[in-house]
Amino acid sequence: MAPIADGVKENSVSSKKKEEAENKENLWSSILGEVQSRSSNKLPSCKSVVVLGDNESGKTTLVAKLQGVEDPKKGSGLEFAYIDVRDEYRDDHTRLSVWVLDGDPAHAHLLRFALSEESFPHTLVLLVVAMTTPWGVLQQLQSWAAVLEDHVDRLGLSADQLQDARRKCARRWQDYAEPGDELDQGSPLRRTSRCLEDDAEAFALPLGEGVLTRNLGLDVVVVVTKTDYMSTLEKDFDYRDEHFDFIQQWVRQFCLRYGAALFYTSVKEDKNCDLLYKYLTHRIYGFPFHTPALVVEKDAVLIPAGWDNMKKISILYENMQSMKPDDYFSDVIVQPVTRKPVARETEVQAEDEQAFLGRQLQLLQQGPPSGARQDSPMRSPAGVQKTPDRRATGSPGVQGQLGSPKKIDGAKPGVGGSGEGVLANFFNSLLNKKTGAGAPLKSPAELNNDRAHTPVDKAAMRSDAAAELDRLTRGKKQPPPGPDLGSSEC
């Protein structure tokens, strides 16, 4: 009997060891399961936001406000930033990637780096327009939506992937509930709704008129920035409430077509910026968002996706008196012709004072260049320029000293020296004619004058000279010894 008892004891010991080993395995499996469940509850790091809009629409400033940065730095092309997201309940945090595309349509090809086939299910798109240019709001939204739609078509997504993404967008629109009307997680109606979600083809709520007619499969939020400029539009451009209601109803219809939410923000006055941050974390990470739609204040409109419909938009029609809701947007909101463009002041860099003084000192020490001519202090001022007429007549101040340039009549009394000058010229001309040597060269005009003189003219000239000589001898008491006329004639 002893061997049998020993065998029973061995079997019991081996069974205990097996149980302990199984317990250890169960313990490790439970630990691994807890770790896996915790890791699955962590905030994902693959989420991203793509920001599209024209230049000067406030994209960079808006992203900086969401980041909590006070000094935004604007880049070009495709900018990258991130927003810190923290879950206070689970003590977890992550980074939300933000891509900001340049407003120039030439940079649209860079969108492939921000929105790819892999990141498509994890991307939210912000379409940004500014209230500083209300006449271009609708056109800008339509153009950027077309750019986004063309890019999605080029991604090469399969029909099943695109259909699944569109189905999720429609479901998010249908699942919207007013704050306070949310169903409890354990209520029978909530469990029933979860069961119905598993079979979306069997049950689908109607979307309503004009809702998601352009379903891109992406979560879209339209942001109207710089709403503080509305007061300037009222003062300077005579905008009234009906103009802002007209703009709002067109923008809300656009949001219906793409299943987008709408936010009116102002970074300057800090309107709806915090609510926009909470809404983004709600749509991307599932955080709670308990703020209802706000449509009373015209510069702080907030409409979550799924709340709006055409019936609610028609309330704005009651305030339109001078326009109709179906009028063309550009016919009512006209761009003013006299609006001055926004000019940025250029920053002027002042030169250092010591550097400027040192440079002037070097110029003074070098002195004037060697090749430069120094003007004499006796030289006439630069303002008095001598023309050919002034060279011939002289300056007015010297005219009185040098005499008149006109011919002096020797027959007048009191002019003694003038007659001697005439005689001297006459005898010199006679000597030059006889000798023929040392005669100065004459110009063609002077030669023509000489040729034109006839013998009669020459006789008249000689008689004039004799009369002048006679007058001089009679007018002087002591006539000076005159030249020997006989010898000169010989």
LINGIUR-V635552 format. One record per residue. N is the residue number from 1. RES is the residue in one letter. SS is DSSP state (helix for helix, strand for strand, loop for the rest). PSI is psi in whole degrees, 0 to 359 (999 if undefined). BURIAL is 1 if it has 16 or more other ideal C-beta (glycine too) atoms within 10 Angstrom, else 0. Layout:
# LINGIUR-V635552
n:N res:RES ss:SS psi:PSI burial:BURIAL
n:N res:RES ss:SS psi:PSI burial:BURIAL
This chain:
# LINGIUR-V635552
n:1 res:M ss:loop psi:336 burial:0
n:2 res:A ss:helix psi:315 burial:0
n:3 res:P ss:helix psi:325 burial:0
n:4 res:I ss:helix psi:319 burial:0
n:5 res:A ss:helix psi:320 burial:0
n:6 res:D ss:helix psi:322 burial:0
n:7 res:G ss:helix psi:323 burial:0
n:8 res:V ss:helix psi:320 burial:0
n:9 res:K ss:helix psi:318 burial:0
n:10 res:E ss:helix psi:320 burial:0
n:11 res:N ss:helix psi:322 burial:0
n:12 res:S ss:helix psi:322 burial:0
n:13 res:V ss:helix psi:317 burial:0
n:14 res:S ss:helix psi:323 burial:0
n:15 res:S ss:helix psi:323 burial:0
n:16 res:K ss:helix psi:319 burial:0
n:17 res:K ss:helix psi:320 burial:0
n:18 res:K ss:helix psi:319 burial:0
n:19 res:E ss:helix psi:319 burial:0
n:20 res:E ss:helix psi:320 burial:0
n:21 res:A ss:helix psi:319 burial:0
n:22 res:E ss:helix psi:322 burial:0
n:23 res:N ss:helix psi:320 burial:0
n:24 res:K ss:helix psi:318 burial:0
n:25 res:E ss:helix psi:319 burial:0
n:26 res:N ss:helix psi:323 burial:0
n:27 res:L ss:helix psi:313 burial:0
n:28 res:W ss:helix psi:320 burial:0
n:29 res:S ss:helix psi:323 burial:0
n:30 res:S ss:helix psi:321 burial:0
n:31 res:I ss:helix psi:314 burial:0
n:32 res:L ss:helix psi:323 burial:0
n:33 res:G ss:helix psi:320 burial:0
n:34 res:E ss:helix psi:318 burial:0
n:35 res:V ss:helix psi:319 burial:0
n:36 res:Q ss:helix psi:320 burial:0
n:37 res:S ss:helix psi:322 burial:0
n:38 res:R ss:helix psi:319 burial:0
n:39 res:S ss:helix psi:327 burial:0
n:40 res:S ss:helix psi:336 burial:0
n:41 res:N ss:helix psi:352 burial:0
n:42 res:K ss:loop psi:155 burial:0
n:43 res:L ss:loop psi:131 burial:1
n:44 res:P ss:loop psi:150 burial:0
n:45 res:S ss:loop psi:8 burial:0
n:46 res:C ss:loop psi:2 burial:0
n:47 res:K ss:loop psi:151 burial:1
n:48 res:S ss:strand psi:160 burial:1
n:49 res:V ss:strand psi:133 burial:1
n:50 res:V ss:strand psi:125 burial:1
n:51 res:V ss:strand psi:123 burial:1
n:52 res:L ss:strand psi:144 burial:1
n:53 res:G ss:strand psi:164 burial:1
n:54 res:D ss:loop psi:167 burial:1
n:55 res:N ss:loop psi:150 burial:0
n:56 res:E ss:loop psi:22 burial:0
n:57 res:S ss:loop psi:355 burial:1
n:58 res:G ss:loop psi:23 burial:1
n:59 res:K ss:helix psi:309 burial:1
n:60 res:T ss:helix psi:319 burial:1
n:61 res:T ss:helix psi:322 burial:1
n:62 res:L ss:helix psi:315 burial:1
n:63 res:V ss:helix psi:321 burial:1
n:64 res:A ss:helix psi:323 burial:1
n:65 res:K ss:helix psi:320 burial:1
n:66 res:L ss:helix psi:330 burial:1
n:67 res:Q ss:helix psi:336 burial:1
n:68 res:G ss:loop psi:20 burial:0
n:69 res:V ss:loop psi:134 burial:0
n:70 res:E ss:loop psi:339 burial:0
n:71 res:D ss:loop psi:85 burial:0
n:72 res:P ss:loop psi:145 burial:1
n:73 res:K ss:loop psi:120 burial:0
n:74 res:K ss:loop psi:135 burial:0
n:75 res:G ss:loop psi:204 burial:0
n:76 res:S ss:loop psi:162 burial:0
n:77 res:G ss:loop psi:247 burial:0
n:78 res:L ss:strand psi:112 burial:1
n:79 res:E ss:strand psi:152 burial:1
n:80 res:F ss:strand psi:138 burial:0
n:81 res:A ss:strand psi:178 burial:1
n:82 res:Y ss:strand psi:154 burial:0
n:83 res:I ss:strand psi:128 burial:1
n:84 res:D ss:strand psi:125 burial:0
n:85 res:V ss:strand psi:127 burial:1
n:86 res:R ss:strand psi:136 burial:0
n:87 res:D ss:strand psi:105 burial:1
n:88 res:E ss:loop psi:331 burial:0
n:89 res:Y ss:loop psi:319 burial:0
n:90 res:R ss:loop psi:3 burial:0
n:91 res:D ss:loop psi:55 burial:0
n:92 res:D ss:strand psi:154 burial:0
n:93 res:H ss:strand psi:159 burial:0
n:94 res:T ss:strand psi:180 burial:1
n:95 res:R ss:strand psi:128 burial:0
n:96 res:L ss:strand psi:118 burial:1
n:97 res:S ss:strand psi:139 burial:1
n:98 res:V ss:strand psi:124 burial:1
n:99 res:W ss:strand psi:127 burial:1
n:100 res:V ss:strand psi:114 burial:1
n:101 res:L ss:strand psi:142 burial:1
n:102 res:D ss:loop psi:150 burial:1
n:103 res:G ss:loop psi:348 burial:1
n:104 res:D ss:loop psi:124 burial:0
n:105 res:P ss:helix psi:342 burial:0
n:106 res:A ss:helix psi:341 burial:0
n:107 res:H ss:helix psi:11 burial:0
n:108 res:A ss:helix psi:336 burial:1
n:109 res:H ss:helix psi:342 burial:0
n:110 res:L ss:helix psi:352 burial:0
n:111 res:L ss:helix psi:340 burial:1
n:112 res:R ss:helix psi:337 burial:0
n:113 res:F ss:helix psi:334 burial:0
n:114 res:A ss:helix psi:327 burial:1
n:115 res:L ss:loop psi:100 burial:1
n:116 res:S ss:loop psi:180 burial:0
n:117 res:E ss:loop psi:327 burial:0
n:118 res:E ss:loop psi:322 burial:0
n:119 res:S ss:loop psi:358 burial:1
n:120 res:F ss:helix psi:314 burial:1
n:121 res:P ss:helix psi:346 burial:0
n:122 res:H ss:helix psi:21 burial:0
n:123 res:T ss:strand psi:138 burial:1
n:124 res:L ss:strand psi:142 burial:1
n:125 res:V ss:strand psi:132 burial:1
n:126 res:L ss:strand psi:123 burial:1
n:127 res:L ss:strand psi:115 burial:1
n:128 res:V ss:strand psi:130 burial:1
n:129 res:V ss:strand psi:160 burial:1
n:130 res:A ss:strand psi:144 burial:1
n:131 res:M ss:helix psi:352 burial:1
n:132 res:T ss:helix psi:338 burial:1
n:133 res:T ss:helix psi:71 burial:1
n:134 res:P ss:helix psi:334 burial:1
n:135 res:W ss:helix psi:343 burial:1
n:136 res:G ss:helix psi:8 burial:1
n:137 res:V ss:helix psi:307 burial:1
n:138 res:L ss:helix psi:318 burial:1
n:139 res:Q ss:helix psi:321 burial:0
n:140 res:Q ss:helix psi:319 burial:1
n:141 res:L ss:helix psi:317 burial:1
n:142 res:Q ss:helix psi:320 burial:0
n:143 res:S ss:helix psi:318 burial:0
n:144 res:W ss:helix psi:329 burial:1
n:145 res:A ss:helix psi:324 burial:1
n:146 res:A ss:helix psi:320 burial:0
n:147 res:V ss:helix psi:316 burial:0
n:148 res:L ss:helix psi:319 burial:1
n:149 res:E ss:helix psi:319 burial:0
n:150 res:D ss:helix psi:322 burial:0
n:151 res:H ss:helix psi:320 burial:1
n:152 res:V ss:helix psi:323 burial:1
n:153 res:D ss:helix psi:331 burial:0
n:154 res:R ss:helix psi:356 burial:0
n:155 res:L ss:loop psi:336 burial:0
n:156 res:G ss:loop psi:29 burial:0
n:157 res:L ss:loop psi:144 burial:1
n:158 res:S ss:loop psi:163 burial:0
n:159 res:A ss:helix psi:324 burial:0
n:160 res:D ss:helix psi:318 burial:0
n:161 res:Q ss:helix psi:315 burial:0
n:162 res:L ss:helix psi:321 burial:1
n:163 res:Q ss:helix psi:321 burial:0
n:164 res:D ss:helix psi:320 burial:0
n:165 res:A ss:helix psi:320 burial:1
n:166 res:R ss:helix psi:325 burial:1
n:167 res:R ss:helix psi:323 burial:0
n:168 res:K ss:helix psi:322 burial:0
n:169 res:C ss:helix psi:316 burial:1
n:170 res:A ss:helix psi:323 burial:1
n:171 res:R ss:helix psi:322 burial:0
n:172 res:R ss:helix psi:323 burial:0
n:173 res:W ss:helix psi:318 burial:1
n:174 res:Q ss:helix psi:332 burial:1
n:175 res:D ss:loop psi:1 burial:0
n:176 res:Y ss:loop psi:138 burial:0
n:177 res:A ss:loop psi:145 burial:0
n:178 res:E ss:loop psi:145 burial:0
n:179 res:P ss:loop psi:130 burial:0
n:180 res:G ss:loop psi:341 burial:0
n:181 res:D ss:loop psi:8 burial:0
n:182 res:E ss:loop psi:146 burial:0
n:183 res:L ss:loop psi:142 burial:0
n:184 res:D ss:loop psi:152 burial:0
n:185 res:Q ss:loop psi:329 burial:0
n:186 res:G ss:loop psi:3 burial:0
n:187 res:S ss:loop psi:150 burial:0
n:188 res:P ss:helix psi:324 burial:0
n:189 res:L ss:helix psi:325 burial:0
n:190 res:R ss:helix psi:319 burial:0
n:191 res:R ss:helix psi:323 burial:0
n:192 res:T ss:helix psi:320 burial:0
n:193 res:S ss:helix psi:324 burial:0
n:194 res:R ss:helix psi:323 burial:0
n:195 res:C ss:helix psi:323 burial:0
n:196 res:L ss:helix psi:330 burial:0
n:197 res:E ss:helix psi:331 burial:0
n:198 res:D ss:helix psi:339 burial:0
n:199 res:D ss:loop psi:74 burial:0
n:200 res:A ss:loop psi:332 burial:0
n:201 res:E ss:loop psi:332 burial:0
n:202 res:A ss:loop psi:334 burial:0
n:203 res:F ss:loop psi:127 burial:0
n:204 res:A ss:loop psi:127 burial:0
n:205 res:L ss:loop psi:148 burial:0
n:206 res:P ss:loop psi:142 burial:0
n:207 res:L ss:loop psi:333 burial:1
n:208 res:G ss:loop psi:173 burial:0
n:209 res:E ss:loop psi:127 burial:0
n:210 res:G ss:loop psi:11 burial:0
n:211 res:V ss:loop psi:129 burial:1
n:212 res:L ss:loop psi:40 burial:1
n:213 res:T ss:loop psi:341 burial:0
n:214 res:R ss:loop psi:69 burial:0
n:215 res:N ss:loop psi:113 burial:1
n:216 res:L ss:loop psi:352 burial:1
n:217 res:G ss:loop psi:10 burial:1
n:218 res:L ss:loop psi:148 burial:1
n:219 res:D ss:strand psi:122 burial:1
n:220 res:V ss:strand psi:139 burial:1
n:221 res:V ss:strand psi:126 burial:1
n:222 res:V ss:strand psi:127 burial:1
n:223 res:V ss:strand psi:122 burial:1
n:224 res:V ss:strand psi:112 burial:1
n:225 res:T ss:strand psi:171 burial:1
n:226 res:K ss:loop psi:44 burial:1
n:227 res:T ss:helix psi:348 burial:1
n:228 res:D ss:helix psi:345 burial:1
n:229 res:Y ss:helix psi:353 burial:1
n:230 res:M ss:helix psi:324 burial:1
n:231 res:S ss:helix psi:323 burial:0
n:232 res:T ss:helix psi:322 burial:0
n:233 res:L ss:helix psi:324 burial:1
n:234 res:E ss:helix psi:322 burial:0
n:235 res:K ss:helix psi:313 burial:0
n:236 res:D ss:helix psi:334 burial:0
n:237 res:F ss:loop psi:8 burial:0
n:238 res:D ss:loop psi:41 burial:0
n:239 res:Y ss:loop psi:143 burial:1
n:240 res:R ss:loop psi:176 burial:0
n:241 res:D ss:helix psi:326 burial:0
n:242 res:E ss:helix psi:331 burial:1
n:243 res:H ss:helix psi:317 burial:1
n:244 res:F ss:helix psi:325 burial:1
n:245 res:D ss:helix psi:323 burial:1
n:246 res:F ss:helix psi:317 burial:1
n:247 res:I ss:helix psi:317 burial:1
n:248 res:Q ss:helix psi:319 burial:1
n:249 res:Q ss:helix psi:328 burial:1
n:250 res:W ss:helix psi:319 burial:1
n:251 res:V ss:helix psi:321 burial:1
n:252 res:R ss:helix psi:326 burial:1
n:253 res:Q ss:helix psi:321 burial:0
n:254 res:F ss:helix psi:317 burial:1
n:255 res:C ss:helix psi:325 burial:1
n:256 res:L ss:helix psi:317 burial:1
n:257 res:R ss:helix psi:324 burial:0
n:258 res:Y ss:helix psi:5 burial:1
n:259 res:G ss:loop psi:40 burial:1
n:260 res:A ss:loop psi:156 burial:1
n:261 res:A ss:strand psi:164 burial:1
n:262 res:L ss:strand psi:130 burial:1
n:263 res:F ss:strand psi:127 burial:1
n:264 res:Y ss:strand psi:120 burial:1
n:265 res:T ss:loop psi:160 burial:1
n:266 res:S ss:strand psi:110 burial:1
n:267 res:V ss:loop psi:326 burial:1
n:268 res:K ss:loop psi:317 burial:0
n:269 res:E ss:loop psi:5 burial:0
n:270 res:D ss:loop psi:57 burial:0
n:271 res:K ss:strand psi:123 burial:1
n:272 res:N ss:loop psi:9 burial:1
n:273 res:C ss:helix psi:316 burial:1
n:274 res:D ss:helix psi:321 burial:0
n:275 res:L ss:helix psi:326 burial:1
n:276 res:L ss:helix psi:319 burial:1
n:277 res:Y ss:helix psi:316 burial:1
n:278 res:K ss:helix psi:324 burial:0
n:279 res:Y ss:helix psi:322 burial:1
n:280 res:L ss:helix psi:315 burial:1
n:281 res:T ss:helix psi:331 burial:1
n:282 res:H ss:helix psi:316 burial:0
n:283 res:R ss:helix psi:329 burial:1
n:284 res:I ss:helix psi:316 burial:1
n:285 res:Y ss:helix psi:357 burial:0
n:286 res:G ss:loop psi:19 burial:0
n:287 res:F ss:loop psi:154 burial:1
n:288 res:P ss:loop psi:146 burial:0
n:289 res:F ss:loop psi:110 burial:0
n:290 res:H ss:loop psi:15 burial:0
n:291 res:T ss:loop psi:126 burial:0
n:292 res:P ss:loop psi:177 burial:0
n:293 res:A ss:loop psi:142 burial:1
n:294 res:L ss:strand psi:114 burial:0
n:295 res:V ss:loop psi:7 burial:1
n:296 res:V ss:loop psi:308 burial:0
n:297 res:E ss:loop psi:126 burial:0
n:298 res:K ss:loop psi:337 burial:0
n:299 res:D ss:loop psi:10 burial:1
n:300 res:A ss:loop psi:49 burial:1
n:301 res:V ss:loop psi:138 burial:1
n:302 res:L ss:strand psi:117 burial:1
n:303 res:I ss:strand psi:106 burial:1
n:304 res:P ss:loop psi:156 burial:1
n:305 res:A ss:loop psi:128 burial:1
n:306 res:G ss:loop psi:346 burial:1
n:307 res:W ss:loop psi:323 burial:1
n:308 res:D ss:loop psi:159 burial:1
n:309 res:N ss:loop psi:174 burial:0
n:310 res:M ss:helix psi:330 burial:0
n:311 res:K ss:helix psi:320 burial:0
n:312 res:K ss:helix psi:327 burial:0
n:313 res:I ss:helix psi:327 burial:1
n:314 res:S ss:helix psi:346 burial:0
n:315 res:I ss:helix psi:329 burial:0
n:316 res:L ss:helix psi:340 burial:1
n:317 res:Y ss:helix psi:337 burial:0
n:318 res:E ss:helix psi:334 burial:0
n:319 res:N ss:helix psi:356 burial:0
n:320 res:M ss:loop psi:113 burial:1
n:321 res:Q ss:loop psi:315 burial:0
n:322 res:S ss:loop psi:9 burial:0
n:323 res:M ss:loop psi:166 burial:0
n:324 res:K ss:loop psi:150 burial:0
n:325 res:P ss:loop psi:330 burial:0
n:326 res:D ss:loop psi:9 burial:0
n:327 res:D ss:loop psi:154 burial:0
n:328 res:Y ss:loop psi:139 burial:0
n:329 res:F ss:helix psi:316 burial:1
n:330 res:S ss:helix psi:341 burial:0
n:331 res:D ss:helix psi:332 burial:0
n:332 res:V ss:helix psi:312 burial:1
n:333 res:I ss:loop psi:91 burial:1
n:334 res:V ss:loop psi:139 burial:0
n:335 res:Q ss:loop psi:126 burial:0
n:336 res:P ss:loop psi:144 burial:0
n:337 res:V ss:loop psi:325 burial:0
n:338 res:T ss:loop psi:10 burial:0
n:339 res:R ss:loop psi:128 burial:0
n:340 res:K ss:loop psi:136 burial:0
n:341 res:P ss:loop psi:150 burial:0
n:342 res:V ss:loop psi:116 burial:0
n:343 res:A ss:loop psi:127 burial:0
n:344 res:R ss:loop psi:135 burial:0
n:345 res:E ss:loop psi:129 burial:0
n:346 res:T ss:loop psi:138 burial:0
n:347 res:E ss:loop psi:126 burial:0
n:348 res:V ss:loop psi:125 burial:0
n:349 res:Q ss:loop psi:119 burial:0
n:350 res:A ss:loop psi:138 burial:0
n:351 res:E ss:loop psi:146 burial:0
n:352 res:D ss:loop psi:139 burial:0
n:353 res:E ss:helix psi:317 burial:0
n:354 res:Q ss:helix psi:323 burial:0
n:355 res:A ss:helix psi:320 burial:0
n:356 res:F ss:helix psi:315 burial:0
n:357 res:L ss:helix psi:321 burial:0
n:358 res:G ss:helix psi:321 burial:0
n:359 res:R ss:helix psi:320 burial:0
n:360 res:Q ss:helix psi:324 burial:0
n:361 res:L ss:helix psi:319 burial:0
n:362 res:Q ss:helix psi:320 burial:0
n:363 res:L ss:helix psi:323 burial:0
n:364 res:L ss:helix psi:323 burial:0
n:365 res:Q ss:helix psi:330 burial:0
n:366 res:Q ss:helix psi:328 burial:0
n:367 res:G ss:loop psi:183 burial:0
n:368 res:P ss:loop psi:151 burial:0
n:369 res:P ss:loop psi:150 burial:0
n:370 res:S ss:loop psi:326 burial:0
n:371 res:G ss:loop psi:351 burial:0
n:372 res:A ss:loop psi:141 burial:0
n:373 res:R ss:loop psi:127 burial:0
n:374 res:Q ss:loop psi:134 burial:0
n:375 res:D ss:loop psi:141 burial:0
n:376 res:S ss:loop psi:145 burial:0
n:377 res:P ss:loop psi:340 burial:0
n:378 res:M ss:loop psi:357 burial:0
n:379 res:R ss:loop psi:148 burial:0
n:380 res:S ss:loop psi:153 burial:0
n:381 res:P ss:loop psi:157 burial:0
n:382 res:A ss:loop psi:340 burial:0
n:383 res:G ss:loop psi:341 burial:0
n:384 res:V ss:loop psi:105 burial:0
n:385 res:Q ss:loop psi:138 burial:0
n:386 res:K ss:loop psi:118 burial:0
n:387 res:T ss:loop psi:168 burial:0
n:388 res:P ss:helix psi:324 burial:0
n:389 res:D ss:helix psi:320 burial:0
n:390 res:R ss:helix psi:327 burial:0
n:391 res:R ss:helix psi:326 burial:0
n:392 res:A ss:helix psi:322 burial:0
n:393 res:T ss:helix psi:340 burial:0
n:394 res:G ss:loop psi:171 burial:0
n:395 res:S ss:loop psi:158 burial:0
n:396 res:P ss:helix psi:327 burial:0
n:397 res:G ss:helix psi:338 burial:0
n:398 res:V ss:helix psi:349 burial:0
n:399 res:Q ss:helix psi:320 burial:0
n:400 res:G ss:helix psi:332 burial:0
n:401 res:Q ss:helix psi:322 burial:0
n:402 res:L ss:helix psi:346 burial:0
n:403 res:G ss:loop psi:167 burial:0
n:404 res:S ss:loop psi:143 burial:0
n:405 res:P ss:loop psi:357 burial:0
n:406 res:K ss:loop psi:161 burial:0
n:407 res:K ss:loop psi:133 burial:0
n:408 res:I ss:loop psi:128 burial:0
n:409 res:D ss:loop psi:116 burial:0
n:410 res:G ss:loop psi:345 burial:1
n:411 res:A ss:loop psi:345 burial:0
n:412 res:K ss:loop psi:145 burial:0
n:413 res:P ss:loop psi:153 burial:0
n:414 res:G ss:loop psi:4 burial:0
n:415 res:V ss:loop psi:85 burial:0
n:416 res:G ss:helix psi:316 burial:0
n:417 res:G ss:helix psi:340 burial:0
n:418 res:S ss:helix psi:323 burial:0
n:419 res:G ss:helix psi:321 burial:1
n:420 res:E ss:helix psi:323 burial:0
n:421 res:G ss:helix psi:321 burial:0
n:422 res:V ss:helix psi:319 burial:1
n:423 res:L ss:helix psi:319 burial:1
n:424 res:A ss:helix psi:317 burial:0
n:425 res:N ss:helix psi:321 burial:0
n:426 res:F ss:helix psi:312 burial:1
n:427 res:F ss:helix psi:325 burial:0
n:428 res:N ss:helix psi:321 burial:0
n:429 res:S ss:helix psi:325 burial:0
n:430 res:L ss:helix psi:317 burial:0
n:431 res:L ss:helix psi:318 burial:0
n:432 res:N ss:helix psi:326 burial:0
n:433 res:K ss:helix psi:324 burial:0
n:434 res:K ss:helix psi:314 burial:0
n:435 res:T ss:helix psi:316 burial:0
n:436 res:G ss:loop psi:2 burial:0
n:437 res:A ss:loop psi:147 burial:0
n:438 res:G ss:loop psi:12 burial:0
n:439 res:A ss:loop psi:135 burial:0
n:440 res:P ss:loop psi:152 burial:0
n:441 res:L ss:loop psi:140 burial:0
n:442 res:K ss:loop psi:152 burial:0
n:443 res:S ss:loop psi:163 burial:0
n:444 res:P ss:helix psi:327 burial:0
n:445 res:A ss:helix psi:320 burial:0
n:446 res:E ss:helix psi:322 burial:0
n:447 res:L ss:helix psi:321 burial:0
n:448 res:N ss:helix psi:323 burial:0
n:449 res:N ss:helix psi:321 burial:0
n:450 res:D ss:helix psi:320 burial:0
n:451 res:R ss:helix psi:332 burial:0
n:452 res:A ss:helix psi:343 burial:0
n:453 res:H ss:loop psi:129 burial:0
n:454 res:T ss:loop psi:168 burial:0
n:455 res:P ss:helix psi:327 burial:0
n:456 res:V ss:helix psi:319 burial:0
n:457 res:D ss:helix psi:319 burial:0
n:458 res:K ss:helix psi:322 burial:0
n:459 res:A ss:helix psi:324 burial:0
n:460 res:A ss:helix psi:322 burial:0
n:461 res:M ss:helix psi:321 burial:0
n:462 res:R ss:helix psi:322 burial:0
n:463 res:S ss:helix psi:323 burial:0
n:464 res:D ss:helix psi:318 burial:0
n:465 res:A ss:helix psi:320 burial:1
n:466 res:A ss:helix psi:321 burial:0
n:467 res:A ss:helix psi:322 burial:0
n:468 res:E ss:helix psi:319 burial:1
n:469 res:L ss:helix psi:320 burial:1
n:470 res:D ss:helix psi:319 burial:0
n:471 res:R ss:helix psi:321 burial:0
n:472 res:L ss:helix psi:320 burial:1
n:473 res:T ss:helix psi:328 burial:0
n:474 res:R ss:helix psi:327 burial:0
n:475 res:G ss:helix psi:344 burial:0
n:476 res:K ss:loop psi:138 burial:0
n:477 res:K ss:loop psi:314 burial:0
n:478 res:Q ss:loop psi:85 burial:0
n:479 res:P ss:loop psi:139 burial:0
n:480 res:P ss:loop psi:155 burial:0
n:481 res:P ss:loop psi:117 burial:0
n:482 res:G ss:loop psi:171 burial:0
n:483 res:P ss:loop psi:152 burial:0
n:484 res:D ss:loop psi:106 burial:0
n:485 res:L ss:helix psi:327 burial:0
n:486 res:G ss:helix psi:317 burial:0
n:487 res:S ss:helix psi:324 burial:0
n:488 res:S ss:helix psi:326 burial:0
n:489 res:E ss:helix psi:329 burial:0
n:490 res:C ss:loop psi:999 burial:0
